[in-house]
Amino acid sequence: MKKIIITGLFALIITSGFSQNFNAKRLDSLFQILEKNNKFMGSIAISENGKTIYTKSIGFDDITSSKKSTSTTKYRIGSISKMFTASMIFKAVEEKKINLNQTIGNYFPTVKNAGKITISNLLNHRSGIHDFTNDAEYLTWYNEKQSRAKMTERIASGNIVFEPDTKGQYSNSNYILLSFILEDVYKKSYGEILNQKIIKPLKLKNTYLGAKISLENNESNSYTLSGKWEKEKDTDMSIPLGAGAIVSNPTDLNIFIESLFAGKIVSIENLNLMKTIKDKFGMGILEFPYFERKSYGHTGGIDGFRSIVSYFPDEKLALAITSNGAMGYDNNNILLCALSSYFQKPFQMPSFNNAEITTATLDSYLGIYGSIQIPIKISITKKESTLIAQATGQPSFPLEATSSNIFKFEPAGVVMEFNVEKKEMVLKQGGKDYLFMKE
């Protein structure tokens, strides 16, 4: 959600439901490389036909105390929370407490276009309500407790991005409002509804609405990699609610998505509505392609936590990854390795053979670079022995040296090649080259 974005390798766990074709050694090798190079902290679980066939955890719940992560470590899952919220909205529909086509004017009369925006529009991001996490001042209050009235005021104060149901555009505000609607129709807090409708029926042992992080309860702090792991400040969970405040772990996430697709949470008819994609968005569900196959699920990011859950209905295959370290090795690459291990597809292992470069050489690359090809400027600064890049209007990110003048940021597939004599920098991303000149 918020931009609302090691040691200790643990034993592989395999059950009797193990897929005969699953290449566990490949995933083991990836985690050994990530551990050795200090590039990932988090957990993975893979389930087939409702049985866990692989789990792994590396890193630390807390670096300061060297508290290692295990399969019972719990993580903030960010926007995967939206799948839970959408499921509970459809439960309310099935219980005839609300309907998808009713407008939200009676709930939120101060929200612009509330008389035209439906519950359905909130679910599939077609409301036109602005995303409050994009507000310039968001990072000044995201770690402070917010009341429902204040959050409603913040959402209502934003401009309409587009007219309802004319397009789709992701907005966390939609799921904050859906959380409040659930509280109104059930006359209970969001956390109580979550327990009653999903957690207790599915017997989820490690899932609940988050509060202040508790290491004693096997929760994890989150970190961002910037040369070394640096602890992130924590979003106050009064803010995201059903948009991003749930805590869970990969095993529970797999149980949840398996149960959802088995019709154990909402009817198959309503599940089909949830996974109907329009302008890239379903109702609390996203679609992920993998070669000729497709899966359904969601991603999440809040503070330094990153997560993904994905389900392949034909194979009854569920995969979930939760991480408490951002800017390291991307979760999506781990997911691709897991899928390649299951579906017998090729996968390129990462290489982290970072070059040692003198301070004088690093200093020669510092400065501001501009390009006539794309309308952004990139600032190159240094933190200790690490170059830091920051493009106009975007967060900064660390660069890793692969040679004396070539650096990369693997999570975004960015490569930067510097030429000091010509005062040039070539940015390579997505198969394209962009020439930048030093100002």
RODO-2510 file (C-alpha; in nm, 4 decimals, decimal comma):
residues 439
     n   res          X          Y          Z
     1     m     0,0000     0,0000     0,0000
     2     k     0,2398     0,2727     0,1142
     3     k     0,5093     0,3718    -0,1283
     4     i     0,1838     0,1914     0,0816
     5     i     0,5862    -0,0834    -0,0465
     6     i     2,0848    -1,2514     0,6071
     7     t     2,1304    -1,5589     0,7362
     8     g     1,9522    -1,8613     0,8713
     9     l     1,8278    -2,0921     0,5969
    10     f     1,5576    -2,3211     0,7294
    11     a     1,4762    -2,6775     0,6447
    12     l     1,2574    -2,7774     0,3553
    13     i     0,9243    -2,9270     0,4534
    14     i     0,7663    -3,1786     0,2173
    15     t     0,4391    -3,3627     0,2710
    16     s     0,3031    -3,6825     0,1266
    17     g     0,1179    -3,4757    -0,1340
    18     f     0,4474    -3,3847    -0,3024
    19     s     0,4250    -3,3316    -0,6789
    20     q     0,6435    -3,5810    -0,8617
    21     n     0,7484    -3,3151    -1,1127
    22     f     0,8323    -3,0408    -0,8654
    23     n     1,1980    -2,9373    -0,8762
    24     a     1,2569    -2,8493    -0,5113
    25     k     1,6336    -2,8354    -0,5572
    26     r     1,6024    -2,5384    -0,7931
    27     l     1,4144    -2,3350    -0,5329
    28     d     1,6596    -2,4451    -0,2644
    29     s     1,9446    -2,3200    -0,4830
    30     l     1,7776    -1,9826    -0,5323
    31     f     1,7274    -1,9333    -0,1589
    32     q     2,0868    -2,0339    -0,0906
    33     i     2,2053    -1,7679    -0,3362
    34     l     1,9741    -1,5042    -0,1865
    35     e     2,0851    -1,5918     0,1659
    36     k     2,4536    -1,5864     0,0782
    37     n     2,4218    -1,2446    -0,0878
    38     n     2,1841    -1,0955     0,1725
    39     k     1,9162    -1,0175    -0,0869
    40     f     1,5887    -1,1453     0,0587
    41     m     1,4068    -1,1867     0,3864
    42     g     1,0777    -1,3713     0,3943
    43     s     0,8810    -1,6928     0,3528
    44     i     0,7208    -1,9028     0,0799
    45     a     0,4649    -2,1821     0,0823
    46     i     0,3446    -2,3915    -0,2111
    47     s     0,0359    -2,6100    -0,1925
    48     e    -0,1073    -2,8651    -0,4372
    49     n    -0,4561    -3,0120    -0,3928
    50     g    -0,4732    -2,8591    -0,0481
    51     k    -0,1464    -3,0113     0,0755
    52     t     0,1706    -2,8135     0,1368
    53     i     0,4568    -2,9416    -0,0789
    54     y     0,7204    -2,6772    -0,0014
    55     t     0,7947    -2,4123     0,2589
    56     k     1,1023    -2,2030     0,3222
    57     s     1,1913    -1,9050     0,5411
    58     i     1,5117    -1,7019     0,5444
    59     g     1,6128    -1,3787     0,7123
    60     f     1,5127    -1,2161     1,0374
    61     d     1,1939    -1,1048     1,2057
    62     d     1,4139    -0,8483     1,3766
    63     i     1,7705    -0,7744     1,2720
    64     t     1,8692    -0,5904     1,5901
    65     s     1,8029    -0,8931     1,8109
    66     s     1,8952    -1,1469     1,5376
    67     k     1,5513    -1,3097     1,5721
    68     k     1,5364    -1,5484     1,2784
    69     s     1,2278    -1,5952     1,0631
    70     t     1,0496    -1,9301     1,0587
    71     s     0,7455    -2,0812     0,8896
    72     t     0,5319    -1,9341     1,1708
    73     t     0,6544    -1,5770     1,1179
    74     k     0,3675    -1,3401     1,0423
    75     y     0,3866    -1,0496     0,7968
    76     r     0,1750    -0,7519     0,7043
    77     i     0,0309    -0,8556     0,3669
    78     g    -0,0710    -0,5119     0,2372
    79     s    -0,3195    -0,5142    -0,0499
    80     i    -0,3793    -0,8895    -0,0404
    81     s    -0,6167    -0,7712     0,2351
    82     k    -0,8439    -0,6537    -0,0477
    83     m    -0,9203    -1,0161    -0,1387
    84     f    -1,0456    -1,0743     0,2148
    85     t    -1,2517    -0,7544     0,2087
    86     a    -1,4069    -0,8334    -0,1301
    87     s    -1,4934    -1,1838    -0,0065
    88     m    -1,6710    -1,0384     0,2963
    89     i    -1,8607    -0,7907     0,0770
    90     f    -1,9886    -1,0820    -0,1301
    91     k    -2,0820    -1,2628     0,1925
    92     a    -2,2891    -0,9579     0,2825
    93     v    -2,4492    -0,9700    -0,0634
    94     e    -2,5361    -1,3367    -0,0132
    95     e    -2,6852    -1,2515     0,3244
    96     k    -2,8925    -0,9803     0,1479
    97     k    -2,7507    -0,7003     0,3593
    98     i    -2,6321    -0,5076     0,0524
    99     n    -2,6350    -0,5428    -0,3256
   100     l    -2,3644    -0,4673    -0,5776
   101     n    -2,5659    -0,2086    -0,7685
   102     q    -2,6629     0,0129    -0,4784
   103     t    -2,4911     0,3488    -0,4598
   104     i    -2,2846     0,4627    -0,1622
   105     g    -2,4594     0,7977    -0,1093
   106     n    -2,6346     0,6853     0,2091
   107     y    -2,3027     0,5752     0,3594
   108     f    -2,0795     0,8604     0,2440
   109     p    -2,2817     1,1662     0,1429
   110     t    -1,9723     1,3901     0,1461
   111     v    -1,7826     1,1804    -0,1111
   112     k    -1,8063     1,3352    -0,4574
   113     n    -2,0267     1,1369    -0,6986
   114     a    -2,1439     0,9151    -0,4102
   115     g    -2,4942     0,9130    -0,5602
   116     k    -2,3545     0,7543    -0,8784
   117     i    -2,0815     0,5278    -0,7393
   118     t    -2,1924     0,1702    -0,6670
   119     i    -2,0472    -0,0939    -0,4383
   120     s    -1,9508    -0,2791    -0,7552
   121     n    -1,7512     0,0273    -0,8692
   122     l    -1,5575     0,0249    -0,5433
   123     l    -1,4789    -0,3448    -0,5754
   124     n    -1,3242    -0,3267    -0,9240
   125     h    -1,1648     0,0179    -0,8933
   126     r    -1,4100     0,1905    -1,1268
   127     s    -1,5326     0,4561    -0,8839
   128     g    -1,3117     0,7478    -0,9892
   129     i    -1,2333     0,8209    -0,6225
   130     h    -0,8760     0,9426    -0,5795
   131     d    -0,6209     0,7271    -0,3961
   132     f    -0,5345     0,9028    -0,0710
   133     t    -0,1936     0,7319    -0,0601
   134     n    -0,0959     0,9485    -0,3590
   135     d    -0,1550     1,2703    -0,1634
   136     a     0,1633     1,4713    -0,1183
   137     e     0,1160     1,4926     0,2576
   138     y     0,0366     1,1224     0,3090
   139     l     0,3866     1,0407     0,4309
   140     t     0,3535     1,3039     0,7041
   141     w     0,0686     1,1210     0,8812
   142     y     0,0741     0,7545     0,7708
   143     n     0,2160     0,6359     1,1057
   144     e    -0,0414     0,8240     1,3164
   145     k    -0,3761     0,6826     1,4293
   146     q    -0,6685     0,8055     1,2180
   147     s    -1,0384     0,7979     1,2990
   148     r    -1,3072     0,6834     1,0567
   149     a    -1,4339     1,0402     1,0343
   150     k    -1,0878     1,1702     0,9487
   151     m    -1,0247     0,9034     0,6850
   152     t    -1,3635     0,9713     0,5265
   153     e    -1,2801     1,3417     0,5253
   154     r    -0,9442     1,2774     0,3597
   155     i    -1,1034     1,0608     0,0910
   156     a    -1,3903     1,3028     0,0328
   157     s    -1,1570     1,6001    -0,0033
   158     g    -0,9857     1,4613    -0,3123
   159     n    -1,0796     1,5426    -0,6685
   160     i    -1,2732     1,2968    -0,8842
   161     v    -1,0275     1,1225    -1,1152
   162     f    -1,2929     1,0102    -1,3677
   163     e    -1,6667     0,9538    -1,3869
   164     p    -1,7881     0,6281    -1,2296
   165     d    -1,7613     0,3112    -1,4395
   166     t    -1,5889     0,4816    -1,7345
   167     k    -1,2491     0,3231    -1,6668
   168     g    -1,0505     0,1329    -1,4053
   169     q    -0,7787     0,2838    -1,1883
   170     y    -0,6396     0,1371    -0,8680
   171     s    -0,7339     0,3259    -0,5538
   172     n    -0,6868     0,2192    -0,1925
   173     s    -0,9655     0,4610    -0,0996
   174     n    -1,2212     0,2210    -0,2526
   175     y    -1,1394    -0,0518    -0,0023
   176     i    -1,1286     0,1820     0,2963
   177     l    -1,4880     0,2727     0,2138
   178     l    -1,5815    -0,0939     0,1649
   179     s    -1,4389    -0,1641     0,5125
   180     f    -1,6639     0,1039     0,6601
   181     i    -1,9671    -0,0362     0,4744
   182     l    -1,8998    -0,3788     0,6255
   183     e    -1,8829    -0,2243     0,9729
   184     d    -2,2150    -0,0459     0,9123
   185     v    -2,4091    -0,3470     0,7848
   186     y    -2,2790    -0,5883     1,0494
   187     k    -2,2631    -0,3359     1,3360
   188     k    -1,9214    -0,4720     1,4292
   189     s    -1,5585    -0,3704     1,3836
   190     y    -1,3759    -0,4823     1,0700
   191     g    -1,1538    -0,7128     1,2770
   192     e    -1,4549    -0,8832     1,4359
   193     i    -1,6181    -0,9365     1,0958
   194     l    -1,2949    -1,0800     0,9587
   195     n    -1,2774    -1,3271     1,2474
   196     q    -1,6406    -1,4298     1,2143
   197     k    -1,6660    -1,4624     0,8375
   198     i    -1,3234    -1,5954     0,7352
   199     i    -1,0669    -1,6671     1,0065
   200     k    -1,2720    -1,8937     1,2344
   201     p    -1,4543    -2,0885     0,9590
   202     l    -1,1242    -2,1592     0,7804
   203     k    -0,9325    -2,2147     1,1062
   204     l    -0,6564    -1,9749     1,0048
   205     k    -0,4008    -1,9742     1,2845
   206     n    -0,1801    -1,6859     1,1746
   207     t    -0,4230    -1,4346     1,0233
   208     y    -0,5878    -1,1316     1,1831
   209     l    -0,6302    -0,7565     1,1563
   210     g    -0,2945    -0,6030     1,2366
   211     a    -0,2079    -0,3601     1,5137
   212     k     0,1273    -0,2414     1,6459
   213     i     0,3952    -0,4940     1,5453
   214     s     0,4672    -0,7506     1,8181
   215     l     0,7865    -0,9537     1,7879
   216     e     0,6719    -1,1610     2,0860
   217     n     0,3765    -1,2736     1,8723
   218     n     0,6069    -1,3912     1,5914
   219     e     0,5377    -1,0808     1,3833
   220     s     0,8179    -0,9235     1,1832
   221     n     0,9580    -0,5755     1,1410
   222     s     1,0095    -0,4548     0,7859
   223     y     1,3244    -0,3294     0,6185
   224     t     1,4494    -0,1668     0,3001
   225     l     1,7805    -0,2636     0,1429
   226     s     2,0004     0,0399     0,0867
   227     g     2,3505    -0,1003     0,1071
   228     k     2,2310    -0,2695     0,4266
   229     w     1,8889    -0,3528     0,5700
   230     e     1,7345    -0,0432     0,7280
   231     k     1,4207    -0,0631     0,9417
   232     e     1,1085     0,1028     0,8021
   233     k     0,8606     0,3079     1,0005
   234     d     0,5268     0,1318     1,0469
   235     t     0,1959     0,2428     0,8980
   236     d    -0,0703     0,2778     1,1674
   237     m    -0,3205     0,0008     1,0976
   238     s    -0,6164     0,2299     1,1676
   239     i    -0,5513     0,3721     0,8202
   240     p    -0,5566     0,0841     0,5667
   241     l    -0,8087    -0,1511     0,7344
   242     g    -0,9494    -0,3745     0,4600
   243     a    -0,7265    -0,2128     0,1991
   244     g    -0,4043    -0,3331     0,3589
   245     a    -0,4057    -0,3982     0,7350
   246     i    -0,4255    -0,7776     0,7571
   247     v    -0,1400    -0,9859     0,9009
   248     s    -0,0849    -1,3411     0,7757
   249     n     0,1728    -1,5900     0,6476
   250     p     0,2083    -1,7970     0,3281
   251     t     0,0500    -2,1153     0,4631
   252     d    -0,2636    -1,9322     0,5761
   253     l    -0,2807    -1,7374     0,2504
   254     n    -0,2788    -2,0623     0,0542
   255     i    -0,5599    -2,2031     0,2693
   256     f    -0,7580    -1,8841     0,2134
   257     i    -0,7273    -1,8754    -0,1659
   258     e    -0,7844    -2,2514    -0,1985
   259     s    -1,1008    -2,2185     0,0095
   260     l    -1,2168    -1,9197    -0,1937
   261     f    -1,1831    -2,1098    -0,5219
   262     a    -1,3489    -2,4187    -0,3723
   263     g    -1,6627    -2,2173    -0,2961
   264     k    -1,6126    -2,2405     0,0799
   265     i    -1,6243    -1,8638     0,1398
   266     v    -1,8638    -1,7336    -0,1253
   267     s    -2,0635    -1,9121    -0,3941
   268     i    -1,8930    -2,0139    -0,7175
   269     e    -2,1282    -1,7741    -0,8959
   270     n    -1,9969    -1,4845    -0,6914
   271     l    -1,6394    -1,6097    -0,7208
   272     n    -1,6829    -1,5870    -1,0977
   273     l    -1,7889    -1,2245    -1,0573
   274     m    -1,4840    -1,1572    -0,8397
   275     k    -1,2444    -1,2956    -1,1005
   276     t    -1,4072    -1,1296    -1,4019
   277     i    -1,1399    -0,8892    -1,5250
   278     k    -1,2348    -0,5483    -1,6647
   279     d    -0,9647    -0,2932    -1,7433
   280     k    -0,7089    -0,5113    -1,5582
   281     f    -0,9129    -0,5400    -1,2366
   282     g    -1,1477    -0,8005    -1,0966
   283     m    -1,3410    -0,7510    -0,7745
   284     g    -1,0641    -0,7953    -0,5204
   285     i    -0,8813    -1,0341    -0,7554
   286     l    -0,6142    -0,9810    -1,0215
   287     e    -0,5174    -1,2107    -1,3083
   288     f    -0,1569    -1,3217    -1,3597
   289     p    -0,0376    -1,4841    -1,6855
   290     y     0,2275    -1,7556    -1,6924
   291     f     0,3063    -1,8797    -2,0457
   292     e    -0,0163    -2,0403    -2,1724
   293     r    -0,1657    -2,0564    -1,8230
   294     k    -0,3217    -1,7964    -1,5984
   295     s    -0,3655    -1,7694    -1,2267
   296     y    -0,5657    -1,5458    -0,9948
   297     g    -0,4611    -1,3661    -0,6801
   298     h    -0,3251    -1,0369    -0,5526
   299     t    -0,0048    -0,8601    -0,4592
   300     g     0,0625    -0,6459    -0,1548
   301     g     0,3069    -0,3847    -0,0373
   302     i     0,3119    -0,1750     0,2787
   303     d     0,6173    -0,0168     0,4418
   304     g     0,8999    -0,2655     0,3710
   305     f     0,6620    -0,5631     0,3395
   306     r     0,5946    -0,7222    -0,0002
   307     s     0,3646    -1,0170    -0,0672
   308     i     0,1914    -1,2155    -0,3392
   309     v    -0,0601    -1,4998    -0,3479
   310     s    -0,1502    -1,6853    -0,6665
   311     y    -0,3809    -1,9762    -0,7533
   312     f    -0,3943    -2,1947    -1,0653
   313     p    -0,7457    -2,3482    -1,0706
   314     d    -0,6707    -2,6235    -1,3229
   315     e    -0,3774    -2,7597    -1,1228
   316     k    -0,5243    -2,6645    -0,7833
   317     l    -0,1869    -2,5037    -0,7193
   318     a    -0,1487    -2,2253    -0,4618
   319     l     0,1676    -2,0215    -0,4040
   320     a     0,2230    -1,7438    -0,1511
   321     i     0,5299    -1,5335    -0,0747
   322     t     0,5625    -1,2834     0,2079
   323     s     0,8673    -1,0650     0,2565
   324     n     0,9752    -0,8129     0,5181
   325     g     1,2576    -0,6733     0,3045
   326     a     1,2007    -0,4319     0,0155
   327     m     1,4440    -0,3310    -0,2593
   328     g     1,6217    -0,6658    -0,2471
   329     y     1,5384    -0,9546    -0,4797
   330     d     1,1907    -0,9116    -0,6239
   331     n     0,9135    -1,1455    -0,5013
   332     n     0,7971    -1,1872    -0,8603
   333     n     1,1301    -1,3452    -0,9541
   334     i     1,0953    -1,5902    -0,6657
   335     l     0,7446    -1,6703    -0,7868
   336     l     0,8785    -1,7300    -1,1386
   337     c     1,1414    -1,9656    -1,0000
   338     a     0,8738    -2,1554    -0,8067
   339     l     0,6500    -2,1816    -1,1125
   340     s     0,9377    -2,2909    -1,3344
   341     s     1,0186    -2,5581    -1,0758
   342     y     0,6604    -2,6863    -1,0904
   343     f     0,5845    -2,6511    -1,4623
   344     q     0,9325    -2,7532    -1,5830
   345     k     1,0114    -2,4196    -1,7474
   346     p     1,3543    -2,2511    -1,7788
   347     f     1,4707    -2,0057    -1,5142
   348     q     1,7851    -1,7931    -1,4997
   349     m     1,9443    -1,7864    -1,1554
   350     p     2,0571    -1,4393    -1,0397
   351     s     2,4221    -1,3417    -1,0172
   352     f     2,5410    -1,1021    -0,7484
   353     n     2,9081    -1,0739    -0,8329
   354     n     2,9350    -0,7115    -0,7312
   355     a     3,2499    -0,5259    -0,8238
   356     e     3,4580    -0,3416    -0,5644
   357     i     3,4946     0,0225    -0,6711
   358     t     3,7006     0,3033    -0,5212
   359     t     3,5394     0,6053    -0,3584
   360     a     3,6961     0,8333    -0,6203
   361     t     3,5361     0,6343    -0,9015
   362     l     3,1949     0,6436    -0,7342
   363     d     3,2271     1,0185    -0,6771
   364     s     3,2886     1,0724    -1,0488
   365     y     2,9367     0,9448    -1,1238
   366     l     2,7545     1,1766    -0,8820
   367     g     2,5319     1,4460    -1,0243
   368     i     2,2056     1,5130    -1,2065
   369     y     2,1419     1,3569    -1,5468
   370     g     1,8833     1,4592    -1,8064
   371     s     1,7629     1,3071    -2,1331
   372     i     1,5915     1,4389    -2,4450
   373     q     1,4311     1,0955    -2,4921
   374     i     1,2208     1,0906    -2,1753
   375     p     1,1009     1,3854    -1,9611
   376     i     1,2682     1,2927    -1,6320
   377     k     1,5896     1,3731    -1,4545
   378     i     1,7875     1,1235    -1,2520
   379     s     1,9884     1,2267    -0,9484
   380     i     2,2869     1,0073    -0,8564
   381     t     2,4053     1,0434    -0,4984
   382     k     2,6091     0,8237    -0,2645
   383     k     2,5414     0,6651     0,0730
   384     e     2,8569     0,5197     0,2201
   385     s     2,9879     0,2958    -0,0610
   386     t     2,6553     0,2619    -0,2469
   387     l     2,5288     0,4755    -0,5346
   388     i     2,1683     0,5921    -0,4938
   389     a     1,9498     0,6845    -0,7931
   390     q     1,6306     0,8868    -0,7831
   391     a     1,4172     0,9789    -1,0822
   392     t     1,1879     1,2823    -1,0826
   393     g     0,8880     1,2229    -0,8562
   394     q     0,9902     0,8676    -0,7641
   395     p     1,1447     0,7005    -0,4577
   396     s     1,5213     0,6572    -0,4454
   397     f     1,6787     0,3144    -0,4950
   398     p     2,0275     0,1643    -0,4452
   399     l     2,2502     0,0598    -0,7342
   400     e     2,4726    -0,2468    -0,7345
   401     a     2,8002    -0,2468    -0,9249
   402     t     2,8509    -0,5230    -1,1781
   403     s     3,1701    -0,3609    -1,3134
   404     s     3,3584    -0,0376    -1,2551
   405     n     3,1092     0,1667    -1,4588
   406     i     2,7966    -0,0506    -1,4843
   407     f     2,5335    -0,0654    -1,2088
   408     k     2,1970    -0,2359    -1,1752
   409     f     1,8766    -0,2246    -0,9754
   410     e     1,7430    -0,5751    -1,0244
   411     p     1,3878    -0,5348    -0,8819
   412     a     1,3021    -0,2933    -1,1638
   413     g     1,5295    -0,4438    -1,4294
   414     v     1,7327    -0,1209    -1,4475
   415     v     2,0933    -0,1040    -1,5690
   416     m     2,2956     0,2191    -1,5731
   417     e     2,6224     0,2494    -1,7658
   418     f     2,8370     0,5567    -1,6956
   419     n     3,0938     0,7235    -1,9240
   420     v     3,2789     0,9881    -1,7233
   421     e     3,4788     1,1302    -2,0164
   422     k     3,1648     1,1956    -2,2221
   423     k     2,9596     1,2929    -1,9142
   424     e     2,7017     1,0343    -2,0210
   425     m     2,4878     0,7711    -1,8576
   426     v     2,2896     0,5122    -2,0528
   427     l     1,9819     0,3765    -1,8753
   428     k     1,8687     0,0344    -1,9937
   429     q     1,5262    -0,0982    -1,9056
   430     g     1,2671    -0,3119    -2,0800
   431     g     1,4902    -0,3752    -2,3789
   432     k     1,5371    -0,0032    -2,4499
   433     d     1,8341     0,2317    -2,4078
   434     y     1,7996     0,5952    -2,2954
   435     l     2,0906     0,8375    -2,3165
   436     f     2,1303     1,0812    -2,0260
   437     m     2,3762     1,3692    -2,0115
   438     k     2,5272     1,4977    -1,6887
   439     e     2,4310     1,8574    -1,6138
***
